Amino acid sequence: MAKVVLEDIKRRFNNVTAIEDISFEIPDGEFWVLVGPSGCGKSTILRTIAGLETATSGKLYIGEQLVNNIPARARDVAMVFQNYALYPHMTVAENIAFGLKMRKVDQKIIQDRVVSVARSLSLEPLLERKPKQLSGGQQQRVALGRAIAREPQVFLLDEPLSNLDAQLRDDTRAELKQLHQKFGITTVYVTHDQVEAMTLADKIVVLNRGRIQQIGEPQTIYARPANRMVATFLGSPPMNILPAIYKNNCFDVSGQLIEIPAFIQEKLQIPQGQSIDLGIRPEYMTISDDSGLLVEVKVVEPLGRETLVRAGLPDTTTLLSIQVEGDVRLNPGDRLHLQLDLHQLFVFDPKTGDRLFPLD
């Protein structure tokens, strides 16, 4: 096991910059998740750590060793791909053992390692089967087992659950977390699924357009997103964004005024008349009898314990997501008043996406 350090890593493809100014340090044994929309550079970072891509500039360390010029096979990392990449002519046992055989590990050690890994992944009854005889979840566990058997310094996973169905994805995600707790291998995990990022990570790196937007613990990033991109990417459903104008100590939201409390006025340093984006998460909006923001119900999505309501501001295309109790009965066309918990309100610059409030 080892720490992973990236210092000002840049990767260019001809005239296109895939990642730029990427710097962070993953402590030994931690589980970090790289998350962001398609094309944000997360897989490029992972492949650069693995040695499958070469950094255009910057320094990359695994442990104390600078590995920029060290080939992938000598970096002592194990990678699990989205498509499993199992050898179809080999049994489960042979697939798990393959990396060890390539390193000419003693046969007795290989046998012991295969049995141990198979037991930890509940693969013992499947050791003599070929990949085509396995389900998608079983194949993914074999791919994980092959990587774990090597006992690498660093474990790299590139969207390993994206080919699984919803229930299997949830189950395998829990297994991954247990495996990391058991083996403690430094892990870098790439996904576009923010639920995976929130549930698995010790730390999350949010990326967009090849640059880091924010690094932090999942709950910290959720509660204090650095900008609008992070705020709307993490969270399911995502944070609501309401275009507004700041005037007369009120937020004007499509002609409806929200009076600004003193604790916001004191810290919001912007001129009167400025356009802003208000951000608030669905769980911090509640239905009121006769006061608050007027909206019209568009879609009602019962989810059992709770119901997700999609509602629109009158005469606009702005849609809001609201979480209500599962026994609340609403229909499309209903008009509601919403009270916003202003202690949970964010203010963003509509041009840059920067957070204007809160400032801490």
C-alpha positions in Angstrom: 0.0 0.0 0.0 1.1 3.5 -0.7 0.0 7.2 -0.9 -0.6 8.7 -4.4 0.6 12.2 -5.1 -0.2 14.3 -8.2 1.6 17.6 -8.6 0.4 20.0 -11.4 -0.4 17.1 -13.8 -1.5 18.1 -17.3 -2.4 15.9 -20.2 -2.8 17.2 -23.7 -3.9 15.4 -26.9 -2.7 17.4 -29.8 -4.4 20.8 -29.2 -6.9 19.5 -26.7 -6.2 19.7 -22.9 -7.8 16.8 -21.2 -6.7 17.6 -17.7 -4.9 20.7 -16.3 -3.3 21.7 -13.0 -4.4 18.5 -11.2 -2.9 18.3 -7.8 -3.9 16.2 -4.8 -2.5 13.7 -2.3 -4.3 10.5 -1.4 -3.0 9.2 2.0 -2.0 5.5 2.3 -5.1 3.3 2.7 -7.8 5.8 1.8 -10.6 5.4 -0.7 -10.9 8.4 -3.1 -13.5 8.8 -5.8 -13.1 10.9 -8.9 -16.5 12.1 -10.1 -17.9 14.4 -12.7 -19.8 14.5 -16.0 -18.6 12.7 -19.1 -15.5 14.2 -20.6 -14.4 15.9 -17.3 -11.0 14.1 -17.3 -11.6 11.6 -14.5 -10.7 8.5 -16.6 -7.6 10.3 -18.0 -6.4 10.9 -14.4 -6.9 7.3 -13.5 -5.1 6.1 -16.7 -2.3 8.5 -15.9 -1.9 7.0 -12.5 -1.9 3.5 -14.0 0.7 4.4 -16.6 -1.7 3.9 -19.5 -1.4 7.6 -20.3 1.7 9.7 -20.1 1.4 13.1 -18.4 2.4 16.0 -20.6 3.8 17.8 -17.6 3.8 17.5 -13.8 4.9 14.9 -11.3 3.2 11.7 -10.2 4.4 9.7 -7.1 3.3 6.3 -5.8 4.6 6.0 -2.3 7.9 7.9 -2.3 8.7 6.9 -5.9 8.4 9.3 -8.9 6.8 7.1 -11.5 6.5 9.4 -14.5 8.9 7.4 -16.5 8.1 4.0 -15.0 6.0 1.7 -17.3 2.5 0.5 -16.2 3.7 -3.1 -15.5 6.3 -1.8 -13.0 4.0 0.5 -11.0 2.5 -2.1 -8.7 -1.1 -1.0 -9.3 -4.1 -3.1 -10.2 -6.9 -1.9 -12.4 -10.5 -3.0 -12.7 -12.2 -2.0 -15.9 -15.9 -1.3 -16.7 -16.1 -4.3 -19.1 -14.4 -6.8 -16.6 -11.7 -7.8 -19.2 -11.7 -11.5 -18.1 -10.0 -14.2 -20.2 -12.9 -16.2 -21.6 -10.9 -19.5 -22.0 -9.8 -19.5 -18.4 -11.7 -20.6 -15.3 -12.5 -18.2 -12.4 -9.5 -19.6 -10.5 -7.2 -19.1 -13.5 -8.4 -15.6 -14.0 -7.8 -14.7 -10.4 -4.3 -16.3 -10.5 -3.2 -14.8 -13.8 -1.5 -11.7 -12.5 0.4 -13.7 -10.0 1.6 -16.2 -12.6 2.9 -13.4 -14.8 5.0 -12.3 -11.8 6.2 -15.9 -11.4 4.9 -16.1 -7.8 5.4 -19.5 -6.1 2.6 -21.9 -7.0 1.7 -22.7 -3.4 1.3 -19.0 -2.7 -0.9 -18.6 -5.7 -3.1 -21.4 -4.6 -3.5 -20.0 -1.1 -4.1 -16.5 -2.5 -6.8 -17.7 -4.9 -8.6 -19.6 -2.2 -8.5 -16.7 0.2 -9.7 -14.1 -2.3 -12.4 -16.4 -3.6 -13.7 -16.9 0.0 -13.8 -13.2 0.7 -15.8 -12.6 -2.5 -18.1 -15.6 -2.2 -16.6 -17.1 -5.4 -15.5 -20.5 -4.0 -18.4 -22.5 -5.7 -17.5 -20.8 -9.0 -13.8 -21.4 -9.2 -14.0 -24.0 -12.0 -16.5 -22.1 -14.2 -15.7 -20.0 -17.3 -16.7 -16.3 -17.5 -19.6 -17.1 -19.9 -21.2 -19.2 -17.2 -21.3 -16.3 -14.8 -23.7 -13.4 -14.2 -22.5 -9.8 -14.7 -22.1 -9.4 -10.9 -20.1 -12.6 -10.6 -17.8 -11.6 -13.5 -17.3 -8.2 -11.8 -16.3 -10.0 -8.5 -13.8 -12.1 -10.5 -12.3 -9.0 -11.9 -12.1 -7.5 -8.4 -10.6 -10.8 -7.1 -7.9 -10.8 -9.8 -6.9 -7.3 -8.7 -7.0 -8.0 -5.0 -5.0 -11.2 -5.4 -2.0 -9.2 -6.6 -1.9 -7.3 -3.3 -1.0 -4.1 -5.2 0.1 -0.8 -3.6 -2.8 1.0 -5.4 -6.2 -0.2 -6.5 -7.7 1.6 -9.6 -11.4 1.1 -10.6 -12.8 2.6 -13.7 -16.7 2.7 -13.4 -16.7 -1.0 -12.4 -20.4 -1.1 -11.6 -21.9 0.7 -14.6 -22.8 -2.5 -16.4 -24.8 -4.0 -13.5 -28.5 -3.7 -12.9 -29.7 -1.4 -10.1 -30.1 -4.0 -7.3 -26.8 -5.7 -8.2 -25.0 -2.4 -8.3 -26.2 -1.6 -4.8 -25.1 -5.0 -3.5 -21.7 -4.8 -5.2 -21.2 -1.3 -3.9 -21.7 -2.5 -0.4 -19.3 -5.4 -1.0 -16.6 -3.0 -2.3 -16.9 -0.9 0.8 -16.5 -4.0 3.0 -13.5 -5.2 0.9 -11.8 -1.8 1.4 -12.3 -1.9 5.1 -10.9 -5.4 5.1 -7.8 -5.0 2.9 -7.1 -1.2 3.4 -5.6 -0.8 -0.1 -5.2 2.8 -1.4 -8.1 3.0 -3.9 -8.9 5.5 -6.7 -12.4 5.0 -8.1 -13.9 6.7 -11.1 -17.6 7.2 -11.6 -20.2 9.6 -13.0 -22.7 8.3 -10.4 -22.8 10.7 -7.5 -24.6 8.1 -5.3 -21.5 5.8 -5.7 -19.3 8.8 -4.9 -21.2 9.8 -1.8 -21.5 6.3 -0.3 -18.0 4.9 -1.1 -15.6 7.8 -0.7 -13.4 8.9 2.1 -12.8 11.9 -0.1 -14.4 13.0 -3.3 -12.6 14.9 -6.1 -15.2 16.7 -8.2 -14.0 17.5 -11.8 -15.4 19.5 -14.7 -13.7 20.3 -18.0 -10.4 18.9 -16.9 -10.1 20.9 -13.7 -10.7 20.2 -10.1 -13.8 22.0 -8.7 -13.7 20.8 -5.1 -12.0 18.1 -2.9 -13.5 17.1 0.4 -15.4 14.6 2.4 -18.8 13.6 0.9 -21.0 15.3 3.5 -18.8 18.5 3.5 -19.1 18.8 -0.3 -22.9 18.2 -0.1 -23.4 20.8 2.6 -20.9 23.4 1.3 -20.5 23.0 -2.4 -17.8 25.4 -3.8 -19.8 26.4 -6.8 -23.0 25.9 -8.8 -21.6 23.0 -10.8 -20.7 21.0 -7.6 -24.1 21.9 -6.0 -26.1 20.6 -8.9 -24.0 17.6 -9.6 -23.9 16.0 -6.1 -27.3 15.2 -4.6 -30.2 13.1 -5.8 -32.4 14.9 -6.8 -30.0 17.8 -7.3 -30.0 21.2 -5.8 -32.7 23.5 -7.2 -31.5 26.7 -8.9 -33.9 29.7 -9.0 -32.9 32.7 -11.2 -33.5 35.9 -9.2 -32.7 39.5 -8.9 -31.3 41.1 -5.7 -33.2 44.4 -5.0 -34.7 46.3 -2.1 -33.3 43.7 0.4 -35.4 41.0 -1.3 -34.8 38.3 -3.8 -37.1 38.8 -6.8 -37.9 35.3 -8.2 -40.0 35.8 -11.3 -41.9 38.6 -9.7 -42.3 36.9 -6.3 -40.4 38.5 -3.5 -38.5 36.6 -0.8 -37.5 38.9 2.0 -33.8 38.6 2.9 -33.1 38.0 6.6 -30.4 40.1 8.3 -27.9 37.3 8.6 -27.8 37.1 4.8 -27.9 40.9 4.2 -24.9 41.4 6.4 -22.7 39.0 4.4 -24.0 39.2 0.8 -21.8 41.9 -0.7 -23.4 42.5 -4.1 -25.1 45.6 -5.7 -28.8 46.1 -5.9 -30.2 45.0 -9.2 -27.7 42.2 -9.7 -28.9 38.9 -11.2 -28.2 35.9 -9.1 -28.9 32.2 -8.9 -30.5 31.0 -5.6 -29.8 27.4 -4.7 -31.7 25.2 -2.3 -32.0 21.5 -1.9 -35.4 19.7 -2.2 -35.4 18.6 1.4 -35.3 22.3 2.6 -38.6 23.3 0.9 -41.9 22.7 2.7 -45.5 23.2 1.7 -47.2 26.1 3.3 -50.9 26.9 3.6 -51.0 30.5 2.1 -47.6 32.1 2.1 -44.3 31.6 0.3 -43.2 30.9 -3.2 -46.2 30.0 -5.5 -45.6 27.0 -7.8 -47.7 24.7 -9.9 -47.3 20.9 -9.6 -46.2 19.3 -12.9 -45.2 15.7 -12.0 -45.7 13.6 -8.9 -43.4 10.6 -8.3 -44.3 8.4 -5.4 -41.3 6.7 -4.0 -42.8 4.9 -1.0 -41.5 6.6 2.2 -41.4 9.9 0.4 -42.8 11.6 -2.8 -40.8 13.6 -5.2 -42.8 16.6 -6.7 -41.7 18.5 -9.8 -43.2 21.9 -9.8 -42.8 25.0 -12.0 -42.7 28.7 -11.2 -45.7 30.4 -13.0 -44.9 31.8 -16.5 -41.4 30.4 -16.5 -39.6 27.2 -17.6 -37.9 26.8 -14.1 -38.7 23.4 -12.5 -38.2 22.7 -8.9 -37.8 19.4 -7.1 -39.5 19.1 -3.7 -39.4 16.1 -1.3 -42.5 15.6 0.7 -43.8 12.8 3.0 -45.0 9.7 1.1 -48.6 10.1 2.3 -49.0 13.6 0.9 -51.5 13.5 -1.9 -50.9 15.9 -4.8 -52.0 16.1 -8.5 -50.6 17.8 -11.6 -52.1 21.3 -11.8 -52.3 21.8 -8.0 -50.9 25.1 -6.9 -48.7 25.2 -3.8 -47.0 27.8 -1.6 -43.4 26.8 -0.6 -41.5 28.0 2.4 -37.7 28.0 1.9 -35.4 27.3 4.8 -33.2 30.4 4.3 -30.5 29.0 6.6 -29.9 26.4 3.9 -29.9 28.9 1.0 -27.0 29.4 -1.4 -26.4 32.3 -3.7 -24.3 31.8 -6.9 -23.0 34.1 -9.6 -25.1 33.2 -12.7 -22.1 33.9 -15.1 -19.2 32.2 -13.3 -21.1 29.8 -11.0 -19.0 31.0 -8.0 -20.6 30.8 -4.6 -21.5 34.3 -3.3 -23.2 33.1 -0.1 -22.4 31.6 2.4 -18.8 32.7 2.3 -17.3 30.2 4.8 
